[in-house]
Amino acid sequence: MSDATALKAFVAVAREGSLSRAAQQLHLTQPAVSLQLKGLQERLGVRLFERTARGMRLTPDGAALLPLADRALAAQREFWAAAQRLRQQVRGTLSIGTILDPEFTRLGAFLHELVETAPHLQTVLRQGMSGEVLQRLDAGAHDVGYYLGNPNVDRGVTDRYRVRRLTTFTYRVLAPTGWEPQVRGADWAALAALPWIETPPESAHHRLLQRTLAPLGVRVRRVALVDQEASMLDLVRSGVGLSLVRDAVAIREAQARGLVVADRVWLSCELTFIALRERAAEPPIATAWAALEPVWGGGSDVS
């Protein structure tokens, strides 16, 4: 630090051409600046200045060393600025509960944004159903996660979770090829009587169907229980039964494979990003929330 102070004194006197003006710039006394210069010249073994009637003038040796002193001080400033940035950067591990396919949740773009904004933050991903993500969040196994719906509403709680709505979409009932006579024009009660590929209670499919069918006093006729969307779709293609699928997937399957989409019923759903409200201000979680903005744009927190 003594050398750094002496270098600052050397540069200031060289620029100002005066001990007194340099002392004012450095907020030091003139004798202190003079002492710094004397000590620096002694350590270097060269004469840096010569006195003139107009002040202090660099010697040839001093003129040769001035650009190096500037670079040395700039490097020191850069060093401390880099250290400050490192202190302010978010570190640690962020556990993320993921659902559905990465393309739909824009998982790749989200992780890219996290890496760009918090390169020292490590991420751990675990795939599951919505209910499993919520359970792991409550247990502290996840810091944040994707979810279908609003957990505050689903759990009947007030503001326990911070919830960011990412997008809304529609679930359609998809049936195997050749089932058009049973499916076209059918309402929920008629569809429930057909064979269904059902999902566990932790899934959004199960939750949405229960909400819809319970007031009607009916339940689906389950022929298979599956916890993976890809497996459900494969069973529909194989002619096993009906299933809820996202509208984009239903349209694609109808066009490409001739599967049948029920035309009278559908269910609205929202893709959300969630965290425990009490932990929302933690740096890794706050960083994850900020990373959603460039990826999802117009999304908003919901109560």
C-alpha positions as CSV (number, residue, x, y, z in Angstrom):
1,M,0.0,0.0,0.0
2,S,3.0,2.3,0.7
3,D,4.2,1.8,-2.9
4,A,0.7,2.4,-4.2
5,T,0.5,5.7,-2.3
6,A,3.9,6.7,-3.6
7,L,2.9,5.9,-7.2
8,K,-0.3,8.0,-6.8
9,A,1.9,10.9,-5.5
10,F,4.3,10.5,-8.4
11,V,1.5,10.5,-11.0
12,A,-0.3,13.4,-9.4
13,V,2.8,15.6,-9.2
14,A,3.7,14.7,-12.8
15,R,0.2,15.7,-14.0
16,E,-0.1,18.9,-11.9
17,G,3.5,20.0,-12.1
18,S,3.2,21.2,-8.5
19,L,3.5,19.6,-5.1
20,S,0.8,21.8,-3.6
21,R,-1.8,21.1,-6.3
22,A,-1.0,17.4,-6.2
23,A,-1.4,17.5,-2.4
24,Q,-4.8,19.0,-2.8
25,Q,-5.9,16.4,-5.3
26,L,-4.7,13.6,-3.1
27,H,-6.1,15.2,0.1
28,L,-2.6,15.0,1.7
29,T,-0.3,17.7,3.1
30,Q,2.5,19.0,0.9
31,P,5.2,17.5,3.2
32,A,3.5,14.1,3.0
33,V,3.6,14.1,-0.8
34,S,7.2,15.3,-0.8
35,L,8.1,12.5,1.6
36,Q,6.3,9.9,-0.6
37,L,8.3,11.1,-3.6
38,K,11.6,11.0,-1.7
39,G,11.0,7.5,-0.5
40,L,10.0,6.3,-4.0
41,Q,13.1,7.8,-5.6
42,E,15.3,6.1,-3.0
43,R,13.7,2.7,-3.5
44,L,13.9,3.1,-7.3
45,G,17.4,4.5,-7.3
46,V,16.5,7.1,-10.0
47,R,15.6,10.8,-9.9
48,L,12.0,11.4,-11.0
49,F,11.7,15.2,-10.9
50,E,13.7,18.4,-11.0
51,R,12.6,21.6,-9.5
52,T,12.1,24.6,-11.7
53,A,10.9,28.2,-11.2
54,R,7.4,27.0,-12.4
55,G,7.2,23.9,-10.2
56,M,8.1,20.2,-10.7
57,R,9.3,18.8,-14.1
58,L,9.8,15.2,-14.9
59,T,13.3,14.0,-15.6
60,P,13.8,11.7,-18.6
61,D,13.7,8.7,-16.2
62,G,10.5,10.0,-14.7
63,A,8.9,10.5,-18.1
64,A,9.9,7.0,-19.0
65,L,8.3,5.5,-15.8
66,L,5.1,7.6,-15.8
67,P,3.2,5.4,-18.3
68,L,4.2,2.3,-16.3
69,A,3.0,4.0,-13.1
70,D,-0.3,4.8,-14.8
71,R,-0.7,1.1,-15.8
72,A,0.3,-0.1,-12.4
73,L,-2.4,2.0,-10.7
74,A,-5.0,1.0,-13.3
75,A,-4.2,-2.6,-12.7
76,Q,-4.6,-2.0,-9.0
77,R,-8.0,-0.4,-9.5
78,E,-9.1,-3.3,-11.8
79,F,-7.9,-5.8,-9.1
80,W,-10.1,-4.2,-6.4
81,A,-13.0,-3.7,-8.7
82,A,-12.9,-7.4,-9.7
83,A,-12.7,-8.4,-6.0
84,Q,-15.7,-6.2,-5.3
85,R,-17.7,-7.9,-8.1
86,L,-16.8,-11.3,-6.8
87,R,-18.0,-10.4,-3.3
88,Q,-21.3,-9.2,-4.8
89,Q,-21.8,-12.3,-7.1
90,V,-24.3,-14.9,-6.0
91,R,-22.8,-18.2,-5.0
92,G,-24.0,-21.5,-3.8
93,T,-26.4,-24.1,-5.2
94,L,-29.9,-23.6,-6.6
95,S,-32.1,-26.7,-6.6
96,I,-34.8,-26.5,-9.3
97,G,-37.9,-28.8,-9.6
98,T,-38.7,-29.3,-13.3
99,I,-41.8,-30.7,-15.0
100,L,-43.0,-31.5,-18.5
101,D,-40.6,-31.1,-21.4
102,P,-37.7,-28.6,-21.3
103,E,-38.9,-26.9,-24.5
104,F,-42.3,-26.0,-23.1
105,T,-40.9,-24.7,-19.8
106,R,-38.0,-22.9,-21.7
107,L,-35.6,-24.5,-19.3
108,G,-32.6,-24.2,-21.5
109,A,-33.1,-20.4,-22.0
110,F,-33.7,-20.0,-18.3
111,L,-30.5,-21.9,-17.3
112,H,-28.5,-19.9,-19.9
113,E,-29.7,-16.6,-18.3
114,L,-28.7,-17.9,-14.9
115,V,-25.2,-18.8,-16.1
116,E,-24.8,-15.4,-17.6
117,T,-26.0,-13.4,-14.6
118,A,-24.6,-15.7,-11.8
119,P,-21.7,-17.8,-13.1
120,H,-20.8,-19.0,-9.6
121,L,-24.3,-20.3,-8.9
122,Q,-24.5,-24.1,-9.4
123,T,-27.9,-25.6,-10.4
124,V,-29.3,-29.0,-9.5
125,L,-32.3,-30.2,-11.5
126,R,-34.8,-32.9,-10.6
127,Q,-37.7,-33.9,-12.9
128,G,-41.1,-34.7,-11.4
129,M,-44.8,-34.0,-11.3
130,S,-46.2,-30.7,-10.1
131,G,-47.3,-32.1,-6.7
132,E,-43.9,-33.7,-6.2
133,V,-42.2,-30.4,-6.9
134,L,-44.4,-28.7,-4.3
135,Q,-43.7,-31.4,-1.7
136,R,-39.9,-31.1,-2.2
137,L,-40.2,-27.3,-2.0
138,D,-42.0,-27.6,1.4
139,A,-39.4,-30.1,2.6
140,G,-36.5,-27.8,1.6
141,A,-35.3,-30.2,-1.1
142,H,-36.0,-27.6,-3.8
143,D,-35.4,-23.9,-3.7
144,V,-37.6,-23.1,-6.7
145,G,-39.6,-25.1,-9.2
146,Y,-42.1,-25.2,-12.1
147,Y,-45.7,-25.9,-11.2
148,L,-49.0,-26.3,-13.0
149,G,-51.5,-24.1,-11.3
150,N,-51.3,-21.8,-8.2
151,P,-50.1,-23.7,-5.0
152,N,-51.7,-21.0,-2.7
153,V,-55.1,-21.9,-4.2
154,D,-54.5,-25.6,-4.4
155,R,-53.3,-25.8,-0.8
156,G,-55.9,-23.3,0.5
157,V,-53.2,-21.0,2.0
158,T,-52.7,-17.3,2.0
159,D,-49.4,-16.2,0.4
160,R,-47.3,-19.1,1.6
161,Y,-45.8,-19.3,-1.9
162,R,-44.4,-16.7,-4.2
163,V,-45.9,-17.5,-7.6
164,R,-44.9,-16.2,-11.0
165,R,-47.3,-16.9,-13.8
166,L,-45.3,-17.8,-16.9
167,T,-48.0,-18.7,-19.4
168,T,-51.5,-20.1,-19.7
169,F,-52.6,-23.0,-21.9
170,T,-55.3,-25.5,-22.4
171,Y,-55.6,-29.3,-21.8
172,R,-57.6,-31.3,-24.3
173,V,-58.9,-34.8,-24.1
174,L,-57.1,-37.0,-26.6
175,A,-58.4,-40.3,-27.8
176,P,-57.1,-43.2,-29.9
177,T,-57.6,-43.4,-33.6
178,G,-61.1,-44.7,-34.5
179,W,-62.7,-43.4,-31.3
180,E,-64.4,-40.5,-33.0
181,P,-68.0,-41.8,-32.6
182,Q,-67.6,-42.1,-28.8
183,V,-65.7,-38.8,-28.3
184,R,-67.1,-36.2,-30.7
185,G,-69.9,-34.2,-29.1
186,A,-69.4,-36.0,-25.7
187,D,-69.6,-34.1,-22.4
188,W,-67.5,-34.8,-19.3
189,A,-69.9,-37.4,-18.0
190,A,-69.9,-39.4,-21.2
191,L,-66.1,-39.2,-21.6
192,A,-65.6,-40.3,-18.0
193,A,-67.4,-43.6,-18.8
194,L,-64.7,-44.5,-21.4
195,P,-61.4,-46.1,-20.6
196,W,-58.9,-43.6,-19.2
197,I,-55.1,-43.5,-18.7
198,E,-55.1,-41.8,-15.2
199,T,-52.2,-40.1,-13.4
200,P,-51.2,-40.2,-9.7
201,P,-52.6,-37.6,-7.2
202,E,-49.4,-35.6,-7.4
203,S,-50.0,-34.7,-11.1
204,A,-51.8,-31.7,-12.4
205,H,-53.9,-34.0,-14.7
206,H,-55.4,-35.7,-11.6
207,R,-56.0,-32.4,-9.8
208,L,-57.8,-30.8,-12.8
209,L,-60.0,-33.8,-13.5
210,Q,-61.0,-34.2,-9.9
211,R,-62.0,-30.5,-9.8
212,T,-64.1,-30.9,-12.9
213,L,-65.7,-34.3,-12.3
214,A,-66.3,-34.3,-8.6
215,P,-69.2,-31.7,-8.8
216,L,-70.8,-34.0,-11.5
217,G,-70.6,-37.0,-9.2
218,V,-68.6,-39.1,-11.7
219,R,-65.1,-40.5,-11.9
220,V,-63.1,-41.7,-14.9
221,R,-62.9,-45.4,-15.6
222,R,-59.2,-46.0,-15.1
223,V,-57.5,-48.8,-17.1
224,A,-53.9,-47.6,-16.5
225,L,-52.0,-45.4,-14.1
226,V,-49.0,-43.6,-15.6
227,D,-46.8,-40.8,-14.2
228,Q,-44.9,-39.8,-17.4
229,E,-46.5,-37.7,-20.1
230,A,-44.6,-39.5,-22.8
231,S,-45.9,-42.9,-21.6
232,M,-49.4,-41.6,-21.5
233,L,-49.2,-40.4,-25.0
234,D,-47.8,-43.7,-26.2
235,L,-50.7,-45.6,-24.6
236,V,-53.2,-43.3,-26.3
237,R,-51.5,-44.0,-29.6
238,S,-51.7,-47.7,-28.8
239,G,-55.5,-47.5,-28.3
240,V,-55.6,-48.1,-24.6
241,G,-57.7,-45.1,-23.5
242,L,-58.2,-41.4,-23.2
243,S,-55.7,-38.9,-21.6
244,L,-55.4,-35.2,-21.0
245,V,-52.7,-33.6,-23.1
246,R,-51.6,-30.0,-23.8
247,D,-53.5,-28.4,-26.7
248,A,-50.4,-28.1,-28.9
249,V,-49.6,-31.7,-28.4
250,A,-53.2,-32.8,-29.1
251,I,-53.3,-30.8,-32.3
252,R,-49.9,-32.3,-33.4
253,E,-51.0,-35.8,-32.7
254,A,-54.4,-35.4,-34.5
255,Q,-52.6,-34.1,-37.6
256,A,-49.7,-36.5,-37.6
257,R,-51.4,-39.7,-36.4
258,G,-55.1,-39.3,-36.7
259,L,-55.8,-39.3,-33.0
260,V,-59.1,-37.8,-31.9
261,V,-59.5,-34.6,-29.9
262,A,-62.7,-34.2,-27.9
263,D,-64.4,-31.1,-29.2
264,R,-66.8,-30.2,-26.4
265,V,-64.6,-30.1,-23.3
266,W,-61.2,-28.6,-22.3
267,L,-59.5,-27.4,-19.2
268,S,-57.5,-24.2,-18.7
269,C,-54.2,-24.3,-16.8
270,E,-51.3,-22.1,-16.0
271,L,-47.6,-22.8,-15.9
272,T,-46.0,-21.1,-12.9
273,F,-42.7,-20.7,-11.2
274,I,-42.8,-21.0,-7.4
275,A,-40.7,-20.6,-4.2
276,L,-41.6,-20.4,-0.5
277,R,-42.5,-16.8,0.3
278,E,-40.3,-16.7,3.4
279,R,-37.2,-17.6,1.3
280,A,-37.9,-15.4,-1.7
281,A,-35.3,-12.8,-0.8
282,E,-32.4,-15.3,-0.6
283,P,-29.9,-14.3,-3.2
284,P,-30.0,-17.6,-5.3
285,I,-33.8,-17.5,-5.4
286,A,-34.0,-13.8,-6.1
287,T,-31.5,-14.3,-8.9
288,A,-33.6,-17.1,-10.4
289,W,-36.7,-14.8,-10.3
290,A,-34.8,-12.1,-12.1
291,A,-33.6,-14.6,-14.7
292,L,-37.3,-15.3,-15.6
293,E,-37.9,-11.8,-17.0
294,P,-35.8,-12.0,-20.2
295,V,-37.0,-15.5,-20.9
296,W,-40.8,-15.0,-20.2
297,G,-41.1,-11.3,-20.6
298,G,-44.6,-10.3,-19.6
299,G,-45.1,-12.8,-16.8
300,S,-46.2,-11.5,-13.4
301,D,-46.4,-12.6,-9.8
302,V,-49.8,-13.7,-8.7
303,S,-51.3,-14.0,-5.2
